[in-house]
Amino acid sequence: MDSLKPDKELPNFERIILKLQKRKDGKGWPFNTGILGISINAGLVGLVSNSYFRRMLKVRKLLVITSLPMVVIPAISILPMWTMYVAKPIVEGDLSCDICAQMRGAALNVTFGLLYPCFVSIPLVASIALRYKTVDIPKVGFSKELFLKQMKFWSEKSRFFKSQFISLAFFQCVVGMYIAHKQYVVAQELVHKPNIFGK
């Protein structure tokens, strides 16, 4: 594993990324448009999940109020997380295994590109459904009876959403694995070769 690290100490992460992004041959695209694609993808999935929950709870009003946060929040949130836990370890040589990079990319993309938007969308859409009484949502409480009612309600409402959720989860896994793999390949080829910054 240590053989993958360069002999000389690497410049700081920001400098390396800047050099990769400025390459005229376009080989550094996974660290430029690749990360941007991850962000846009998370925003689109947030919009899709918001649409599912709106249909599930029969919400027709306040479309912009519920849709805009579901596009912006996931898109902004995933950028620093991807940079910190995928791109930076790959560039600095701390993540020196292609499969490990792919698994981390898939896990992070599913978490912040699918689960996070869903969990944010549920209370947002549910509060509007309660306000306009589009469906009868059980009261929230800490008692066992109220908890069971909530579980039964959401399991019944989400049974038609399971197939779409699985499809989105698979899609996010593939996208996360692909971008992480490409970043790893580029880092091994352009960053961890000796004297790459001396050329």
N, C-alpha and C positions, 0 to 999 in steps of 0.2 A: 504493500500500500504506500509506503514512504517513497517508492521510486516514482510515483506519479507526481510528487511535489517537485517544484523547480529547485535547482541548487541554490540560487540566490533568492533572497527575500522578495516577495512580490510587492509591487506598489499597492497603495490602499485600494479598497474595493471600488470606490467612486471613480478613481482614475482608470482602472481597468475597464469598467463598464463604458466610460466615455470613449476610450480608444476602440472598443468593440463596436460601439454605435456609429463611430465615424469612419469605419472601414469602407472604402469605395467599392470593394468587391461584393459587399452585401452579406458576407459570411456571418456577421454579428447580429443578424436579424432576430434570433431567439431572445436576445437581451434587449431588443428595441420593440419591434412590432409584435414579437411573441408575447411579451409581458402585457402590452397594450391589448392584444387579443384576449388574453386571460381576463383582463378587467372588463372589456366589453361583453364577453361571454357571460360573466357573472351577473352583469346588469341585465342582460336579456333573459337569463334564467330567473332572476328576481321578478322581472315583469311577467313572465309566464306563470310562475308560482302564485303571484298576486292575482292573476286572472283566474286561475283554478279556484282559489279560495273565495273570490268574489262570486263565481258561479255556484260554488258549493253552498254559500250562505245567502244566495239570491240578492246580493247587493248590487244596486244599479246606480246609486248616487255617489258623488264625491270621487269620481274616477281619477282625476289628476292628483288629489290629495293622497290617495292610496298608491298610485302607480309611481309617482315621481320619487318618493323615498326608496321604493323597492328597486329602482334602477340605479340611483346614485349611491346609496349606502353600501350595497355589496361591491359595486365597481370600485369605490374608493377604499373599502376595507381590505380587499384582497391584494392590492398593490404592495403595501408595506409588509404584509405577512409573507407573500411570495418572495419578495426581495430578501427578507430576513432569514427565512427557513429553507429556501430552495436555491435561489440565484447566488446569494453570498457564500453559502457553504460550498457550492460547486466551484465558484471562481477561486476561492481561497484554498481549495484542496481538502477541506474538511469532510466533504461528501465525495469520496473517491470510489464510488461504486455506481455503475449505470442503473442497475435494478433498484438500488436504494433510492437513487434520485427519482426514478420513475414512480416508485411507491409513495414517496413523500409528496411528489407533485400531484398524484392522484388523490391522496388523502386530503391534502390541503384544498384542492379544487372542489372536491365534494363537500368539505366542511364549510368553506366560505363562499362557494359558488352555488350551493344547493341547500344544505341544511340551515345555514344562517339566514338566507332570504326567507325560507319557509317559516322559521320560528319568529322572525320579525313580522312577517305578513299575517300570521294567525291572530295575534292580539289587535293589530291595526284594523283588519277587516271585521273581526268579531265585535269590536267596539262600535263600528258603524252599523252592523247588523242589529245590535242591541238598541242603538239609538233610534233607528227607523223600524224596528220590530219586523224585520224581514223573515226571521226564523226564531223559534223559541229555544234560546240557549240556556241550559241549566245554570243556576247560580254557582259562582266560584266560592269555595269554602275549604276548610281544613278537616272537616269531618269525613269519615269513611264513606258515608252515604252520598254526600255531594261529590266526592272524588270519583266514586263509581259511576254516578250519573254523567259526569263530565267525560269519563273514559268511554262510556257507552255511546254518548252523543257523537264524539269526534271519530270513533271507530266506524260508526255507521255512515257518517258523512264522508269519510275519506276512503271508503272501500272502492269507489269508482276512480279515485285518484292514484291508487297503488300502481297500476300499470304504467301510467305516465311518469310517476315518481321513479320507478325502476329504470325506465328509459332515460330519464334525465340524469340519474345517478351513473348509469353506464356511459353516457355521453361525456359527462364531466370527468369521469375516470380516464377515458381515452384522451381527451384534450389535455388534462394535467400530465399524463404520462408522456404524451408526444412532445409537449413544450419542454418538460424537464429533461427528456432524453436529448433533444436537440441542443439544449443549453450545455448539457454534460459533454456532448461530442465537440461542440465549439470550444469549450473551455479546455478540453484535453488537447485539441489541435492547435489552438491559438494562444492560450495562456500558459499552459504548463510545459511548453517546449522551451528549451534554453534560448536566451537572447532574443525572444520574440519582441520585446520592447526596445531592443537595440536596433532593429531593422528600420 
